[in-house]
Amino acid sequence: MVKDKITGRLIAAARVLAGVPQGDFAAAAGLPLTKLQQLEAGGSALVPPGTEFTGIKAALDYFGVVVLDEADGMGAGVRLKFTRRDVRQLTRLESEGGPVGADDAP
């Protein structure tokens, strides 16, 4: 689940944590690469609500990243939705072949 406060710094951290290049993340978010670079360079500036924000939320979800709100005296952060073991298992299952179908995983 992605929260409603996303900054350029959180986007960059999420992207690096998930191991996703800027170009791939920008494409998944429906953004030009230059816009993603501009947002990440904005540091702690909030991404305003709108089309870009919606695209970024979708890309974070697609790459399995969860944004954590500030809580218990700690700042906001990111983490992966799946453990590394889960990712290996999913990758193995997806590469086994068979008919291509819609992914109904949550």
VMD Tcl script that builds the backbone (N, CA, C; Angstrom):
set m [mol new atoms 318]
animate dup $m
set s [atomselect $m all]
$s set {name element resname resid chain x y z} {
  {N N MET 1 A 0.843 -1.181 0.000}
  {CA C MET 1 A 0.000 0.000 0.000}
  {C C MET 1 A 0.885 1.239 0.000}
  {N N VAL 2 A 0.605 2.174 -0.873}
  {CA C VAL 2 A 1.392 3.387 -1.005}
  {C C VAL 2 A 0.648 4.527 -0.333}
  {N N LYS 3 A 1.359 5.286 0.477}
  {CA C LYS 3 A 0.754 6.390 1.222}
  {C C LYS 3 A 0.555 7.607 0.333}
  {N N ASP 4 A -0.081 8.648 0.885}
  {CA C ASP 4 A -0.406 9.836 0.118}
  {C C ASP 4 A 0.676 10.907 0.137}
  {N N LYS 5 A 1.763 10.672 0.856}
  {CA C LYS 5 A 2.872 11.632 0.883}
  {C C LYS 5 A 4.107 10.965 0.307}
  {N N ILE 6 A 4.430 11.350 -0.922}
  {CA C ILE 6 A 5.590 10.776 -1.605}
  {C C ILE 6 A 6.506 11.919 -2.016}
  {N N THR 7 A 7.777 11.761 -1.722}
  {CA C THR 7 A 8.775 12.758 -2.094}
  {C C THR 7 A 9.719 12.163 -3.135}
  {N N GLY 8 A 10.484 13.023 -3.762}
  {CA C GLY 8 A 11.482 12.562 -4.718}
  {C C GLY 8 A 12.505 11.651 -4.069}
  {N N ARG 9 A 12.857 11.958 -2.844}
  {CA C ARG 9 A 13.819 11.135 -2.112}
  {C C ARG 9 A 13.265 9.731 -1.865}
  {N N LEU 10 A 11.969 9.628 -1.537}
  {CA C LEU 10 A 11.345 8.319 -1.341}
  {C C LEU 10 A 11.260 7.542 -2.656}
  {N N ILE 11 A 10.978 8.248 -3.751}
  {CA C ILE 11 A 10.933 7.589 -5.055}
  {C C ILE 11 A 12.295 6.994 -5.373}
  {N N ALA 12 A 13.348 7.783 -5.199}
  {CA C ALA 12 A 14.704 7.302 -5.499}
  {C C ALA 12 A 15.066 6.109 -4.616}
  {N N ALA 13 A 14.737 6.197 -3.325}
  {CA C ALA 13 A 15.047 5.100 -2.403}
  {C C ALA 13 A 14.283 3.836 -2.787}
  {N N ALA 14 A 13.017 3.993 -3.127}
  {CA C ALA 14 A 12.195 2.845 -3.515}
  {C C ALA 14 A 12.723 2.196 -4.786}
  {N N ARG 15 A 13.084 3.027 -5.742}
  {CA C ARG 15 A 13.577 2.530 -7.018}
  {C C ARG 15 A 14.870 1.755 -6.846}
  {N N VAL 16 A 15.786 2.295 -6.046}
  {CA C VAL 16 A 17.064 1.625 -5.804}
  {C C VAL 16 A 16.852 0.340 -5.008}
  {N N LEU 17 A 15.992 0.377 -4.007}
  {CA C LEU 17 A 15.719 -0.811 -3.205}
  {C C LEU 17 A 15.172 -1.952 -4.071}
  {N N ALA 18 A 14.292 -1.606 -5.002}
  {CA C ALA 18 A 13.700 -2.618 -5.879}
  {C C ALA 18 A 14.628 -2.992 -7.034}
  {N N GLY 19 A 15.726 -2.245 -7.204}
  {CA C GLY 19 A 16.668 -2.546 -8.281}
  {C C GLY 19 A 16.131 -2.191 -9.655}
  {N N VAL 20 A 15.398 -1.087 -9.734}
  {CA C VAL 20 A 14.767 -0.680 -10.992}
  {C C VAL 20 A 15.474 0.559 -11.550}
  {N N PRO 21 A 15.938 0.494 -12.797}
  {CA C PRO 21 A 16.554 1.675 -13.409}
  {C C PRO 21 A 15.536 2.803 -13.583}
  {N N GLN 22 A 16.025 4.038 -13.644}
  {CA C GLN 22 A 15.140 5.192 -13.789}
  {C C GLN 22 A 14.232 5.069 -15.003}
  {N N GLY 23 A 14.761 4.624 -16.123}
  {CA C GLY 23 A 13.966 4.521 -17.340}
  {C C GLY 23 A 12.801 3.560 -17.196}
  {N N ASP 24 A 13.041 2.427 -16.559}
  {CA C ASP 24 A 11.977 1.442 -16.355}
  {C C ASP 24 A 10.909 1.964 -15.398}
  {N N PHE 25 A 11.351 2.646 -14.342}
  {CA C PHE 25 A 10.394 3.192 -13.390}
  {C C PHE 25 A 9.561 4.291 -14.046}
  {N N ALA 26 A 10.218 5.159 -14.800}
  {CA C ALA 26 A 9.505 6.244 -15.481}
  {C C ALA 26 A 8.455 5.668 -16.429}
  {N N ALA 27 A 8.824 4.628 -17.181}
  {CA C ALA 27 A 7.881 4.010 -18.114}
  {C C ALA 27 A 6.688 3.413 -17.364}
  {N N ALA 28 A 6.939 2.730 -16.252}
  {CA C ALA 28 A 5.862 2.130 -15.469}
  {C C ALA 28 A 4.946 3.195 -14.863}
  {N N ALA 29 A 5.510 4.360 -14.568}
  {CA C ALA 29 A 4.728 5.453 -13.983}
  {C C ALA 29 A 4.054 6.312 -15.050}
  {N N GLY 30 A 4.387 6.066 -16.320}
  {CA C GLY 30 A 3.818 6.871 -17.393}
  {C C GLY 30 A 4.396 8.268 -17.444}
  {N N LEU 31 A 5.653 8.399 -17.025}
  {CA C LEU 31 A 6.318 9.704 -16.990}
  {C C LEU 31 A 7.485 9.741 -17.967}
  {N N PRO 32 A 7.796 10.917 -18.505}
  {CA C PRO 32 A 9.043 11.042 -19.245}
  {C C PRO 32 A 10.211 10.890 -18.264}
  {N N LEU 33 A 11.304 10.337 -18.731}
  {CA C LEU 33 A 12.477 10.139 -17.876}
  {C C LEU 33 A 12.927 11.449 -17.253}
  {N N THR 34 A 12.891 12.532 -18.010}
  {CA C THR 34 A 13.340 13.834 -17.476}
  {C C THR 34 A 12.472 14.289 -16.306}
  {N N LYS 35 A 11.166 13.970 -16.343}
  {CA C LYS 35 A 10.270 14.350 -15.241}
  {C C LYS 35 A 10.606 13.556 -13.985}
  {N N LEU 36 A 10.883 12.251 -14.136}
  {CA C LEU 36 A 11.274 11.441 -12.982}
  {C C LEU 36 A 12.573 11.969 -12.388}
  {N N GLN 37 A 13.527 12.286 -13.233}
  {CA C GLN 37 A 14.801 12.821 -12.752}
  {C C GLN 37 A 14.584 14.136 -12.010}
  {N N GLN 38 A 13.688 14.962 -12.519}
  {CA C GLN 38 A 13.366 16.235 -11.870}
  {C C GLN 38 A 12.727 15.997 -10.499}
  {N N LEU 39 A 11.790 15.053 -10.419}
  {CA C LEU 39 A 11.137 14.752 -9.141}
  {C C LEU 39 A 12.141 14.225 -8.121}
  {N N GLU 40 A 13.005 13.284 -8.543}
  {CA C GLU 40 A 14.001 12.732 -7.627}
  {C C GLU 40 A 14.976 13.810 -7.162}
  {N N ALA 41 A 15.334 14.720 -8.062}
  {CA C ALA 41 A 16.253 15.808 -7.705}
  {C C ALA 41 A 15.597 16.795 -6.744}
  {N N GLY 42 A 14.260 16.779 -6.678}
  {CA C GLY 42 A 13.532 17.669 -5.779}
  {C C GLY 42 A 13.698 17.308 -4.313}
  {N N GLY 43 A 14.311 16.163 -4.020}
  {CA C GLY 43 A 14.596 15.772 -2.639}
  {C C GLY 43 A 13.355 15.559 -1.814}
  {N N SER 44 A 13.196 16.379 -0.774}
  {CA C SER 44 A 12.097 16.180 0.163}
  {C C SER 44 A 10.817 16.908 -0.238}
  {N N ALA 45 A 10.791 17.506 -1.426}
  {CA C ALA 45 A 9.573 18.169 -1.901}
  {C C ALA 45 A 8.517 17.116 -2.210}
  {N N LEU 46 A 7.296 17.349 -1.752}
  {CA C LEU 46 A 6.197 16.412 -1.991}
  {C C LEU 46 A 5.793 16.414 -3.460}
  {N N VAL 47 A 5.452 15.239 -3.971}
  {CA C VAL 47 A 4.887 15.129 -5.318}
  {C C VAL 47 A 3.429 15.549 -5.194}
  {N N PRO 48 A 3.019 16.561 -5.961}
  {CA C PRO 48 A 1.635 17.033 -5.825}
  {C C PRO 48 A 0.637 16.015 -6.354}
  {N N PRO 49 A -0.594 16.043 -5.804}
  {CA C PRO 49 A -1.623 15.123 -6.290}
  {C C PRO 49 A -1.885 15.375 -7.771}
  {N N GLY 50 A -2.286 14.334 -8.466}
  {CA C GLY 50 A -2.589 14.465 -9.891}
  {C C GLY 50 A -2.116 13.246 -10.651}
  {N N THR 51 A -2.008 13.396 -11.948}
  {CA C THR 51 A -1.657 12.294 -12.830}
  {C C THR 51 A -0.293 11.712 -12.502}
  {N N GLU 52 A 0.705 12.571 -12.268}
  {CA C GLU 52 A 2.049 12.077 -11.950}
  {C C GLU 52 A 2.036 11.265 -10.662}
  {N N PHE 53 A 1.357 11.768 -9.647}
  {CA C PHE 53 A 1.274 11.082 -8.356}
  {C C PHE 53 A 0.620 9.709 -8.521}
  {N N THR 54 A -0.456 9.663 -9.278}
  {CA C THR 54 A -1.162 8.403 -9.510}
  {C C THR 54 A -0.263 7.408 -10.239}
  {N N GLY 55 A 0.478 7.885 -11.229}
  {CA C GLY 55 A 1.395 7.024 -11.967}
  {C C GLY 55 A 2.513 6.494 -11.092}
  {N N ILE 56 A 3.034 7.349 -10.225}
  {CA C ILE 56 A 4.111 6.943 -9.313}
  {C C ILE 56 A 3.596 5.892 -8.333}
  {N N LYS 57 A 2.394 6.100 -7.786}
  {CA C LYS 57 A 1.806 5.108 -6.884}
  {C C LYS 57 A 1.654 3.766 -7.582}
  {N N ALA 58 A 1.197 3.789 -8.833}
  {CA C ALA 58 A 1.016 2.546 -9.589}
  {C C ALA 58 A 2.355 1.854 -9.833}
  {N N ALA 59 A 3.389 2.628 -10.153}
  {CA C ALA 59 A 4.715 2.051 -10.408}
  {C C ALA 59 A 5.299 1.458 -9.128}
  {N N LEU 60 A 5.148 2.140 -8.007}
  {CA C LEU 60 A 5.640 1.607 -6.735}
  {C C LEU 60 A 4.950 0.278 -6.426}
  {N N ASP 61 A 3.654 0.245 -6.629}
  {CA C ASP 61 A 2.906 -0.982 -6.385}
  {C C ASP 61 A 3.347 -2.082 -7.349}
  {N N TYR 62 A 3.537 -1.734 -8.607}
  {CA C TYR 62 A 3.954 -2.709 -9.623}
  {C C TYR 62 A 5.298 -3.348 -9.268}
  {N N PHE 63 A 6.221 -2.539 -8.766}
  {CA C PHE 63 A 7.544 -3.049 -8.428}
  {C C PHE 63 A 7.620 -3.588 -6.996}
  {N N GLY 64 A 6.477 -3.640 -6.308}
  {CA C GLY 64 A 6.418 -4.272 -4.993}
  {C C GLY 64 A 7.043 -3.474 -3.868}
  {N N VAL 65 A 6.888 -2.146 -3.930}
  {CA C VAL 65 A 7.461 -1.283 -2.903}
  {C C VAL 65 A 6.346 -0.675 -2.059}
  {N N VAL 66 A 6.546 -0.651 -0.760}
  {CA C VAL 66 A 5.601 -0.060 0.180}
  {C C VAL 66 A 6.251 1.187 0.779}
  {N N VAL 67 A 5.501 2.295 0.809}
  {CA C VAL 67 A 5.983 3.531 1.428}
  {C C VAL 67 A 5.473 3.557 2.860}
  {N N LEU 68 A 6.384 3.782 3.795}
  {CA C LEU 68 A 6.042 3.825 5.220}
  {C C LEU 68 A 5.966 5.266 5.686}
  {N N ASP 69 A 4.902 5.606 6.400}
  {CA C ASP 69 A 4.740 6.958 6.947}
  {C C ASP 69 A 5.705 7.195 8.102}
  {N N GLU 70 A 5.883 8.457 8.435}
  {CA C GLU 70 A 6.649 8.795 9.630}
  {C C GLU 70 A 5.874 8.279 10.837}
  {N N ALA 71 A 6.577 7.651 11.777}
  {CA C ALA 71 A 5.922 7.123 12.973}
  {C C ALA 71 A 6.967 6.818 14.029}
  {N N ASP 72 A 6.559 6.872 15.279}
  {CA C ASP 72 A 7.420 6.516 16.414}
  {C C ASP 72 A 8.756 7.250 16.399}
  {N N GLY 73 A 8.722 8.515 16.028}
  {CA C GLY 73 A 9.936 9.319 16.019}
  {C C GLY 73 A 10.891 9.003 14.879}
  {N N MET 74 A 10.435 8.207 13.916}
  {CA C MET 74 A 11.277 7.847 12.765}
  {C C MET 74 A 10.688 8.487 11.515}
  {N N GLY 75 A 11.534 8.753 10.555}
  {CA C GLY 75 A 11.102 9.361 9.304}
  {C C GLY 75 A 10.411 8.356 8.390}
  {N N ALA 76 A 9.890 8.871 7.293}
  {CA C ALA 76 A 9.249 8.029 6.288}
  {C C ALA 76 A 10.298 7.138 5.635}
  {N N GLY 77 A 9.853 6.050 5.045}
  {CA C GLY 77 A 10.790 5.135 4.400}
  {C C GLY 77 A 10.086 4.226 3.419}
  {N N VAL 78 A 10.840 3.283 2.891}
  {CA C VAL 78 A 10.300 2.323 1.933}
  {C C VAL 78 A 10.758 0.923 2.304}
  {N N ARG 79 A 9.985 -0.060 1.884}
  {CA C ARG 79 A 10.393 -1.450 2.046}
  {C C ARG 79 A 9.746 -2.266 0.941}
  {N N LEU 80 A 10.239 -3.477 0.760}
  {CA C LEU 80 A 9.694 -4.349 -0.266}
  {C C LEU 80 A 8.466 -5.069 0.263}
  {N N LYS 81 A 7.507 -5.269 -0.621}
  {CA C LYS 81 A 6.274 -5.961 -0.271}
  {C C LYS 81 A 6.523 -7.446 -0.029}
  {N N PHE 82 A 7.491 -8.015 -0.751}
  {CA C PHE 82 A 7.793 -9.427 -0.661}
  {C C PHE 82 A 9.195 -9.638 -0.104}
  {N N THR 83 A 9.413 -10.755 0.569}
  {CA C THR 83 A 10.763 -11.104 1.008}
  {C C THR 83 A 11.557 -11.568 -0.208}
  {N N ARG 84 A 12.868 -11.586 -0.088}
  {CA C ARG 84 A 13.714 -12.047 -1.195}
  {C C ARG 84 A 13.360 -13.486 -1.587}
  {N N ARG 85 A 13.021 -14.303 -0.586}
  {CA C ARG 85 A 12.637 -15.691 -0.862}
  {C C ARG 85 A 11.365 -15.732 -1.714}
  {N N ASP 86 A 10.389 -14.872 -1.374}
  {CA C ASP 86 A 9.155 -14.800 -2.155}
  {C C ASP 86 A 9.447 -14.398 -3.597}
  {N N VAL 87 A 10.316 -13.417 -3.775}
  {CA C VAL 87 A 10.653 -12.938 -5.115}
  {C C VAL 87 A 11.313 -14.048 -5.924}
  {N N ARG 88 A 12.236 -14.792 -5.312}
  {CA C ARG 88 A 12.878 -15.910 -6.015}
  {C C ARG 88 A 11.840 -16.944 -6.434}
  {N N GLN 89 A 10.909 -17.252 -5.540}
  {CA C GLN 89 A 9.865 -18.230 -5.835}
  {C C GLN 89 A 8.962 -17.733 -6.964}
  {N N LEU 90 A 8.557 -16.476 -6.916}
  {CA C LEU 90 A 7.718 -15.917 -7.966}
  {C C LEU 90 A 8.433 -15.924 -9.306}
  {N N THR 91 A 9.710 -15.555 -9.294}
  {CA C THR 91 A 10.499 -15.555 -10.521}
  {C C THR 91 A 10.600 -16.961 -11.088}
  {N N ARG 92 A 10.846 -17.932 -10.222}
  {CA C ARG 92 A 10.952 -19.317 -10.675}
  {C C ARG 92 A 9.634 -19.781 -11.288}
  {N N LEU 93 A 8.532 -19.503 -10.619}
  {CA C LEU 93 A 7.231 -19.932 -11.113}
  {C C LEU 93 A 6.877 -19.242 -12.432}
  {N N GLU 94 A 7.190 -17.961 -12.536}
  {CA C GLU 94 A 6.857 -17.222 -13.753}
  {C C GLU 94 A 7.710 -17.634 -14.932}
  {N N SER 95 A 8.887 -18.193 -14.685}
  {CA C SER 95 A 9.764 -18.566 -15.792}
  {C C SER 95 A 9.596 -20.026 -16.208}
  {N N GLU 96 A 8.665 -20.745 -15.599}
  {CA C GLU 96 A 8.466 -22.155 -15.932}
  {C C GLU 96 A 7.721 -22.363 -17.237}
  {N N GLY 97 A 7.168 -21.341 -17.780}
  {CA C GLY 97 A 6.450 -21.484 -19.040}
  {C C GLY 97 A 4.973 -21.685 -18.828}
  {N N GLY 98 A 4.312 -22.121 -19.871}
  {CA C GLY 98 A 2.876 -22.297 -19.802}
  {C C GLY 98 A 2.156 -21.114 -20.428}
  {N N PRO 99 A 0.842 -21.162 -20.459}
  {CA C PRO 99 A 0.089 -20.087 -21.093}
  {C C PRO 99 A 0.201 -18.786 -20.293}
  {N N VAL 100 A 0.246 -17.699 -21.021}
  {CA C VAL 100 A 0.322 -16.371 -20.400}
  {C C VAL 100 A -1.082 -15.980 -20.006}
  {N N GLY 101 A -1.240 -15.510 -18.784}
  {CA C GLY 101 A -2.544 -15.074 -18.312}
  {C C GLY 101 A -2.400 -13.875 -17.408}
  {N N ALA 102 A -3.524 -13.318 -17.036}
  {CA C ALA 102 A -3.511 -12.166 -16.138}
  {C C ALA 102 A -2.982 -12.605 -14.774}
  {N N ASP 103 A -2.209 -11.732 -14.158}
  {CA C ASP 103 A -1.662 -12.015 -12.837}
  {C C ASP 103 A -2.670 -11.536 -11.799}
  {N N ASP 104 A -3.230 -12.470 -11.048}
  {CA C ASP 104 A -4.232 -12.094 -10.062}
  {C C ASP 104 A -3.674 -12.055 -8.653}
  {N N ALA 105 A -2.347 -11.977 -8.540}
  {CA C ALA 105 A -1.733 -11.862 -7.213}
  {C C ALA 105 A -2.019 -10.488 -6.652}
  {N N PRO 106 A -2.270 -10.367 -5.347}
  {CA C PRO 106 A -2.556 -9.059 -4.770}
  {C C PRO 106 A -1.359 -8.149 -4.799}
}
mol reanalyze $m
mol bondsrecalc $m
mol representation Tube
mol addrep $m
